[in-house]
Amino acid sequence: MGWIRKKETTTESRMLDRLLSRRKEEWSEDKIPKGYVPMLVGEEEGEEERMLVHVKVLGDPRFAALMEMAAGEFGYKQEGIVRMPCNARHFQRVVDVISSDCKSR
């Protein structure tokens, strides 16, 4: 799994997170697991989800397209956490596909 959701909102999502990441730790701004980058993902301010994306995902051209979308919306000089202006479920699906491809190589 190439992402970890910060806020677990349902029993189903908690079970999914446990299945997908055995080493998952609760994280805060000061404690981010090694190999992950924090991102805010969501189309509207206030409805964003904070997620961690594994660094292996960042080099994929599909993820680069998402980053270009973010640069178009927020510019290249974002300070602090990276913001991704797309639907959180879509973002998760893209990262899942990229992660699956990385594992099969």
N, C-alpha and C positions, 0 to 999 in steps of 0.2 A: 504494500500500500504506500502510495506516495504522499499521502496527506494525513493529518490528524486534526480533528475538530476540537476546538477549545471548549465550546459550550455544548454539553450533552443535554439534549432537550427531551428525548423520549427513551423509553426502555429499549426499543428496537435499535436506536442509534448507539446506545451504550453497549449492547450486545455485539453489534457490528464492529465498533471500535475495539472491543476486547479480542474479537476473532482476528481482526486485521493487523493488530500491532501488539504482540505479546509484551514487548519492552516499553509500551507506552507509559509515560509518567505524566502526572499532572504538571502543567507548565504555567509559568507566569512570565511577566516581562523580564524577570531576572534569571529565570531557569528555563532555557530552551534546550531540548535534547540535541546532542551533537549530530551534525549532518542535516539539520532542518532549518528552514527560513520561514519566519512568521509573515503572514499575509492577511489582509482584510479583504474578504470576498463578498460582493453583493452589489446589486444594481442601485439601491437607494440608501442614502445615508441613514443610519439608525437601524437598518435591517441587515447590516453586514455581519458575517460570521468570521471569527478569527480562526485561521487554520495554519498548520505548519506543513510546509511542502519540502519533501526530501530533495537534497541538492542534485541527485542523479536526474531528476525530472527537468531541471532548469536548462539543460543543454539541448533538449529536444526541439525541433522546428515547430511542432504543434504548440508547445508551451511558449516559444518565442512569439508566435502569433498572438497569444493572449497578452504577453508583455507589451507588444506593439499597441494593442487595443488600450491598455492601461496608460501607455505613454501618450497616446492620442487624446485621452480624456484628462489626465493629470499632469502631463509633461514629463520630461526626463529628470527633473530635479526634485522628485518626491523626497521629502525628509521623513525619517522615522520608518514606520512599518509600510511595506509595499501594499498599495490598494489595487484590487482587481475589479473593474466595473462590469461584472457579468453575473449571471444567475449562479448561485452557490452550487446547486445540483449539477448544472452543466459543467462547472469548473471541476467538481469531484469526478464526474464521468471522464472528462478529458485526462485528468491526472491518473485515474485508474487505468485507462487504456495505455498511457505512456508507461506506467509502472509495470504493467503486464508485458509490454514489449521489451522493457529493460531486463526483466527476469528471464524471458525466453531466449535471450542472446547468449 
